[in-house]
Amino acid sequence: MTELRQATLEILAITDAQIKVSRVFQLFDEYHKQLVDINPAALLNSQDLALPGRPQRPELIPPLQVPKRKMDSVEGRVALLHSLAHIEFNAINLALDAIWRFPNMPQQYYEDWLRVAKEEAYHFKLVNEYIQSFGFSYGDFSAHNSLWEMVERTQDSVIARMALVPRTMEARGLDAVPMIRDRFKQIKELGAVDILETILRDEIGHVAIGNHWFNFLCEKDNLSPITAYRDLAKKYSAPKLRGPFNFEARKQAGFTAEELSLLGV
């Protein structure tokens, strides 16, 4: 029988985006048909693998060098959606990495991140197919890699990963997506609006999963979530959070009133 964590490691190493998406869907279906088991205690070896597997394009450049695109042209609008496709591709990889890398977590942890991987794969598919309708495809524009860089920084600690990837990097999407959606509404690009609303709805759930497991680990180690987050953000050089913030979405994703009151402080 297929083992879930080993399978996610193998999928993480796949370089072809379309094959990776297909394999994530397949693994999710097989798991829920009880054709896949989980060995939380397994210590897996990734030494011979180049992680994450990614296509040769897009070219990865520093965030400040990514061109700012205006929405008054088709290419500018597609470039904005392409940046979203790249985030979703990285999000597939980070969910797969959360499964294989961290042993001895409860079964529900692995099931949660498998669902995240499936939903991120669906988001990537939606965005890529939409930009393909305009004659472009994933890889046609340059992109930055800051989300995956935080994944790499936190590879030694599951509590740091939960604190600083879903609760920090991905939570920024809760703030940004509504503004991007509204820009597409203004120009009546309703296909993009529908996709962005789907992404926002699902990402609230993904950040909630990060919150749940961060708080689980804090409780397990008798840590204050507020203090633990502050210490981890400093230790792993997390980006300072800057507004505007989508307080309602963050509340839905499980941030406490105290945590929300500290945003931007």
Stockholm file with secondary structure:
# STOCKHOLM 1.0

chainA/1-265         MTELRQATLEILAITDAQIKVSRVFQLFDEYHKQLVDINPAALLNSQDLALPGRPQRPELIPPLQVPKRKMDSVEGRVALLHSLAHIEFNAINLALDAIWRFPNMPQQYYEDWLRVAKEEAYHFKLVNEYIQSFGFSYGDFSAHNSLWEMVERTQDSVIARMALVPRTMEARGLDAVPMIRDRFKQIKELGAVDILETILRDEIGHVAIGNHWFNFLCEKDNLSPITAYRDLAKKYSAPKLRGPFNFEARKQAGFTAEELSLLGV
#=GR chainA/1-265 SS CEEHHHHHHHHHTCCCHHHHHHHHHHHHHHHHTTCEECCTTCCCCCTTSCSSCCCSCSCBCCGGGSCCCCTTSHHHHHHHHHHHHHHHHHHHHHHHHHHHHCCSCCHHHHHHHHHHHHHHHHHHHHHHHHHHTTTCCTTSSCBCCHHHHHHHHTTTCHHHHHHHIIIIIIHHHHHHHHHHHHHHHHTTCHHHHHHHHHHHHHHHHHHHHHHHHHHHHHHHTTCCHHHHHHHHHHHTTCCCCCSCCCHHHHHHTTCCHHHHHTTTC
#=GC SS_cons         CEEHHHHHHHHHTCCCHHHHHHHHHHHHHHHHTTCEECCTTCCCCCTTSCSSCCCSCSCBCCGGGSCCCCTTSHHHHHHHHHHHHHHHHHHHHHHHHHHHHCCSCCHHHHHHHHHHHHHHHHHHHHHHHHHHTTTCCTTSSCBCCHHHHHHHHTTTCHHHHHHHIIIIIIHHHHHHHHHHHHHHHHTTCHHHHHHHHHHHHHHHHHHHHHHHHHHHHHHHTTCCHHHHHHHHHHHTTCCCCCSCCCHHHHHHTTCCHHHHHTTTC
//
